[in-house]
Amino acid sequence: MTSVYPAPSPQPDVAFVNPSQFGPIELVVIQPTSFCNLNCDYCYLPHRQQRHRLSLDLLEPIFKRLFTSQFLRSNFSICWHAGEPLAAGLAFYEAAFAQIEQLAEIYKPEGICFNHSIQTNGLLLNQAWCDLFKRYRVHVGVSIDGPEFLHDAHRKTPTGLGSHAGALRGIQLLQKNHIPLSTITVLTADSLGYANEIFDFFVEHGITNVGFNMEETEGIHARSSLNGPGVEARYRDFLTQFWQRLTSAGNPLQVREFESMCSLVYTNTRLHNTDMNHPFRIVSIDHQGNFATFDPELLSMPSDHYGDFVLGNVVEHSFEEACQTPKFQRIYQEMQQGVALCQQTCEYFGVCGGGAGSNKYWENGTFASAETQACRYRIKAVTDIALAALEDSLDSGTG
């Protein structure tokens, strides 16, 4: 492949990095409940059958910490995620959203705006939820893996029933109510022979904003079906076929991975880091008020090396105080060592920024590492396919 970017100057040594360079906070992921009403076979989360729920009493310490943090310098999004967020109940959100608005009036800096989003499996959606989402302008993400035969192979209820009909019903209800909607589709080895069927499913059901998540080796999900021999070539074939269907049909939907890559190419933007390896662009908070930064998938995970990735609790610690802890310093130093390795060894660094630490940890056993299967699939494959297609369109005069 043609090198997409010459490596920028090396990152400074962690000992000389000033925490004032951390942030700005762009995304706050809040876990309202650990419980999920599905038992997807590729899920990374432990404890998803335990019915823990975030106490409304924790909202003030959460948002006081957030609104008064030096890391909050621009608009941000609140994503309710990690478990099935709707399982916390409609009454919880009615109270929580109202309370957050009150807390914003007290603590939020002038000129800072925020919005809510929810990532759901869609099964619990009804008109009452839609009314709430419209009132608070909530963006909704729904997880659906394409046609029924693909979706129900992996996204089952605890009793083994498929969940596709319920997810599709939820999507149709959101569409009927004109609620902003995107979908997440997990690509497993089973998906890779069905690019046409997945594309046709999206078009048939009016789904216009799609993100592809590869099935990852992460957390309690110890092995991805994408690990097998020859699967990477099949994954690239899937993306190529999907791109071709997309462009030949006049781009009836947006695919997150293609949109992000094309944006980097067209604007000549290159990355030096990402929100998943730069501290306090993302803050993740669980149902107990524990918080972490970097990749949200780290928060709920036990670890042989660190015990866990929790950096503090909002009741007792500020985000700034967490930066002074030995655990944060060790994670951050190893994370930056990994970014530096990527920078030194990988010609894709400018469109990647050093990757997600969680993938490095779960695949390689350390943050201080470089290539992962996740980066080969999510970054390298997408980059190669997008660049080749864009070059072809320029050569043919259609770009």
KELUMBA-777742 format. One record per residue (C-alpha): residue in three letters; x, y, z. Coordinates in steps of 0.02 Angstrom, whole numbers, padded with zeros to 5 digits, always signed. Each point is the difference from the previous one (the first is absolute). Example, Ala and Ser with C-alpha at 12.3 -4.5 7.8 and 13.67 -1.06 7.14 Angstrom:
% residues 2
ALA+00615-00225+00390;SER+00069+00172-00033;
% end
This chain:
% residues 399
MET+00000+00000+00000;THR+00053+00181-00027;SER+00054+00075+00167;VAL-00144+00106+00064;TYR+00105+00110+00112;PRO+00180+00026+00051;ALA+00018-00030+00187;PRO-00012+00161+00103;SER+00127+00045+00133;PRO+00009-00119+00150;GLN-00116+00021+00148;PRO+00080+00084+00152;ASP+00051-00109+00146;VAL-00144-00029+00119;ALA+00095+00080+00145;PHE-00006+00168-00089;VAL-00182-00005-00055;ASN-00106+00130+00088;PRO-00177-00059+00045;SER-00062+00167-00067;GLN+00030-00079-00170;PHE-00127-00137+00038;GLY-00177+00009-00067;PRO-00104+00086-00055;ILE-00141-00115+00055;GLU-00100-00045-00155;LEU-00096-00152+00057;VAL-00067-00055+00169;VAL-00058-00182+00004;ILE-00115-00037+00147;GLN-00054-00175+00048;PRO-00176+00015+00072;THR-00011-00187+00030;SER+00113-00151-00018;PHE-00149-00108-00052;CYS-00036-00054-00178;ASN-00154-00093-00059;LEU+00100-00086-00137;ASN+00142-00125+00007;CYS+00099+00039-00159;ASP+00137-00127-00025;TYR+00131+00132-00047;CYS-00032+00119+00147;TYR+00153+00055+00099;LEU-00091+00053+00159;PRO-00001-00102+00160;HIS-00144+00009+00126;ARG-00130+00040-00131;GLN-00131-00106+00088;GLN+00019+00099+00161;ARG-00134+00132+00025;HIS+00107+00142+00069;ARG-00065+00175-00035;LEU+00075+00172+00014;SER-00071+00095+00148;LEU-00074+00170-00040;ASP+00097+00062+00152;LEU+00161-00025-00100;LEU-00052+00122-00136;GLU+00053+00155+00097;PRO+00176-00062+00039;ILE+00018-00063-00180;PHE-00052+00163-00081;LYS+00081+00113+00127;ARG+00166-00087-00037;LEU-00034+00011-00185;PHE-00058+00180-00011;THR+00139+00065+00113;SER+00142-00099-00080;GLN+00142+00092-00086;PHE-00015-00133-00135;LEU-00172+00065-00052;ARG+00036+00134-00127;SER-00123-00033-00142;ASN-00167-00078-00043;PHE-00019-00184+00040;SER-00117-00149-00013;ILE-00071-00110+00137;CYS-00024-00180-00057;TRP-00102-00118+00109;HIS+00078-00170-00036;ALA+00084-00159+00067;GLY-00139-00124+00037;GLU-00176+00034-00066;PRO-00031+00181+00053;LEU-00188-00008-00023;ALA-00006-00136+00134;ALA+00027+00139+00127;GLY-00179+00049-00035;LEU-00094+00149-00071;ALA-00025+00079+00172;PHE+00188+00000+00029;TYR+00032+00104-00156;GLU-00148+00115+00031;ALA+00079+00043+00167;ALA+00181-00006-00059;PHE-00019+00115-00151;ALA-00097+00128+00103;GLN+00131-00006+00138;ILE+00143+00018-00122;GLU-00079+00157-00071;GLN-00012+00071+00175;LEU+00181-00044+00037;ALA+00053+00081-00164;GLU-00080+00163+00055;ILE+00102-00006+00161;TYR+00170-00066-00056;LYS+00018+00005-00190;PRO+00119+00130-00072;GLU-00081+00128-00112;GLY+00010-00041-00185;ILE+00018-00188+00023;CYS-00137-00107-00078;PHE-00035-00186+00013;ASN-00118-00129-00072;HIS-00061-00172+00047;SER+00011-00163-00096;ILE-00048-00177+00044;GLN+00068-00162-00074;THR-00134-00133+00014;ASN-00048-00170-00068;GLY-00172+00075-00034;LEU-00106-00135+00080;LEU-00076+00109+00136;LEU-00043+00149-00110;ASN-00180+00062+00000;GLN-00090+00164-00029;ALA+00034+00063+00176;TRP+00188-00017-00031;CYS-00019+00091-00166;ASP-00093+00143+00086;LEU+00143+00017+00125;PHE+00132-00004-00138;LYS-00090+00136-00097;ARG-00018+00109+00154;TYR+00186-00008+00038;ARG+00061-00017-00180;VAL+00086-00166+00034;HIS+00094-00084-00143;VAL-00030-00188+00002;GLY+00119-00135-00059;VAL-00073-00173-00028;SER+00101-00159-00014;ILE-00057-00108-00145;ASP+00110-00121-00098;GLY-00090+00006-00167;PRO-00125-00131-00056;GLU-00086-00115+00124;PHE+00104-00154-00037;LEU+00162+00093+00040;HIS-00064+00101+00147;ASP-00086-00144+00090;ALA+00153-00113-00017;HIS+00088+00106+00133;ARG-00122+00120+00083;LYS-00111-00115+00103;THR-00101+00018+00158;PRO+00061-00095+00156;THR-00124-00138-00047;GLY+00072-00015-00175;LEU-00133+00093-00100;GLY+00045+00118-00141;SER-00015+00188+00024;HIS-00008+00063-00180;ALA-00188+00030-00007;GLY+00006+00105+00158;ALA+00150+00101-00058;LEU-00082+00035-00169;ARG-00163+00048+00083;GLY+00096+00125+00107;ILE+00085+00075-00153;GLN-00165+00020-00090;LEU-00076+00086+00151;LEU+00145+00123+00008;GLN-00017+00034-00186;LYS-00187+00029+00019;ASN+00038+00129+00135;HIS+00138+00084-00104;ILE+00129-00029+00136;PRO+00184+00013-00055;LEU+00060-00178-00020;SER+00159-00095-00039;THR+00037-00185+00004;ILE+00147-00105+00054;THR+00030-00164-00090;VAL+00126-00125+00068;LEU+00091-00092-00139;THR+00039-00180+00043;ALA+00074-00134-00113;ASP-00180-00047-00040;SER-00034+00173-00072;LEU+00140+00007-00126;GLY-00084-00095-00140;TYR-00156+00108+00006;ALA+00049+00177-00048;ASN-00143+00010-00125;GLU-00129-00064+00122;ILE+00056+00119+00137;PHE+00001+00148-00120;ASP-00173-00044-00066;PHE-00066-00018+00177;PHE+00055+00175+00046;VAL-00073+00076-00157;GLU-00163-00096+00013;HIS-00028+00060+00178;GLY+00051+00181-00026;ILE+00155-00013+00109;THR+00115+00140-00057;ASN+00136+00012+00133;VAL+00102-00157+00034;GLY+00156-00043+00099;PHE+00090-00166-00019;ASN+00079-00071+00158;MET+00112-00149-00031;GLU-00021-00143+00123;GLU+00145+00032+00118;THR+00103-00102+00120;GLU-00038+00102+00155;GLY-00046-00018+00183;ILE-00085-00165+00035;HIS-00015-00036-00188;ALA+00164-00091-00014;ARG-00002-00046-00185;SER-00077+00084-00151;SER-00067-00101-00146;LEU+00103+00119-00109;ASN+00160-00081+00063;GLY-00007-00146-00121;PRO+00114-00028-00150;GLY-00049+00096-00155;VAL-00129+00105+00091;GLU+00091+00165-00024;ALA-00008-00020-00189;ARG-00186-00039+00014;TYR-00023+00155+00109;ARG+00083+00107-00133;ASP-00108-00079-00134;PHE-00155+00041+00103;LEU+00050+00183+00017;THR+00045+00013-00184;GLN-00167-00074-00053;PHE-00095+00111+00120;TRP+00091+00155-00065;GLN-00042-00049-00179;ARG-00184-00026+00040;LEU-00003+00164+00095;THR+00076+00107-00137;SER-00092-00084-00143;ALA-00165+00033+00090;GLY+00039+00185+00023;ASN+00051-00011+00184;PRO-00172-00028+00079;LEU+00078-00020+00172;GLN+00151+00061+00095;VAL+00124-00128+00065;ARG+00098+00069+00147;GLU+00164-00083-00047;PHE-00003+00060-00180;GLU-00058+00175+00048;SER+00139+00020+00130;MET+00136-00058-00119;CYS-00060+00106-00146;SER-00008+00151+00114;LEU+00184-00023+00046;VAL+00047-00019-00182;TYR-00101+00146-00067;THR+00053+00121+00137;ASN+00181-00061+00003;THR-00018-00022+00188;ARG+00121-00113+00092;LEU-00011-00065+00178;HIS+00130+00006+00138;ASN-00109-00092+00125;THR-00181-00055+00022;ASP-00134+00024+00131;MET+00037-00179+00058;ASN+00183+00030+00041;HIS-00004+00184+00050;PRO-00053+00029+00181;PHE-00168+00075+00042;ARG-00073+00023-00172;ILE-00112-00142+00055;VAL-00060-00024+00179;SER-00092-00160+00044;ILE-00101-00015+00160;ASP-00081-00158+00065;HIS-00157-00026+00105;GLN+00102+00021+00161;GLY+00080+00165-00050;ASN+00168-00078-00041;PHE+00086+00084-00147;ALA+00134-00036-00129;THR+00065+00080-00158;PHE+00067-00058-00168;ASP-00106-00137-00080;PRO-00171-00023+00086;GLU+00018-00189-00011;LEU+00136+00006+00132;LEU-00111+00059+00143;SER-00088-00161+00047;MET+00147-00115-00031;PRO+00107-00090+00129;SER+00185-00007-00039;ASP+00146-00105+00059;HIS+00119+00148-00020;TYR-00104+00142+00074;GLY-00134-00085+00103;ASP-00123+00104-00101;PHE+00003+00160-00100;VAL-00101+00106+00121;LEU+00090+00163+00038;GLY-00115+00067+00135;ASN-00178+00027+00057;VAL-00094+00163-00030;VAL-00055+00009+00182;GLU+00181+00008+00060;HIS+00113+00048-00145;SER+00010+00129-00138;PHE+00061-00046-00173;GLU+00152+00110+00028;GLU+00045-00090+00162;ALA-00009-00167-00092;CYS+00142+00058-00114;GLN+00118+00001+00149;THR-00030-00182+00047;PRO+00132-00134-00034;LYS-00130-00103-00095;PHE-00040+00140-00121;GLN+00184+00042-00024;ARG+00042-00181-00039;ILE-00146-00021-00122;TYR+00037+00166-00083;GLN+00186-00035-00019;GLU-00030-00172-00076;MET-00137+00072-00112;GLN+00120+00132-00065;GLN+00136-00129-00027;GLY-00124-00096-00108;VAL-00044+00157-00099;ALA+00186+00034-00028;LEU+00025-00179-00063;CYS-00141+00023-00124;GLN+00073+00166-00054;GLN+00171-00077-00029;THR-00054-00158-00088;CYS-00163+00028-00092;GLU-00033+00099-00159;TYR-00184+00012+00046;PHE+00035+00102+00157;GLY-00067+00162-00073;VAL-00174-00075-00025;CYS+00003-00096+00163;GLY+00089+00104+00133;GLY+00065-00151+00093;GLY-00157-00103+00020;ALA-00106-00053+00148;GLY+00092-00054+00156;SER-00133-00127+00045;ASN+00030-00099-00159;LYS+00187+00001+00032;TYR-00025-00058+00178;TRP-00123-00141-00039;GLU+00091-00061-00155;ASN+00183+00030+00044;GLY-00005+00002+00190;THR+00068+00178+00015;PHE-00041+00178-00049;ALA+00183+00020-00049;SER-00022-00089-00166;ALA-00044+00039-00179;GLU-00099-00100-00129;THR-00159-00092+00045;GLN-00129-00096-00097;ALA-00118+00144+00037;CYS+00113+00125-00088;ARG+00026-00116-00150;TYR-00188-00015-00023;ARG-00064+00170+00055;ILE+00140+00113-00063;LYS+00112-00086-00127;ALA-00136-00091-00097;VAL-00115+00151-00004;THR+00143+00116-00051;ASP+00058-00112-00142;ILE-00175-00024-00069;ALA-00048+00184+00013;LEU+00162+00063-00078;ALA-00007-00126-00142;ALA-00181+00045-00038;LEU+00033+00187+00008;GLU+00153-00018-00114;ASP-00103-00102-00124;SER-00137+00132-00002;LEU+00128+00136-00033;ASP+00082-00100-00138;SER-00169-00031-00082;GLY-00055+00179+00021;THR-00148-00044+00110;GLY+00072+00068+00164;
% end
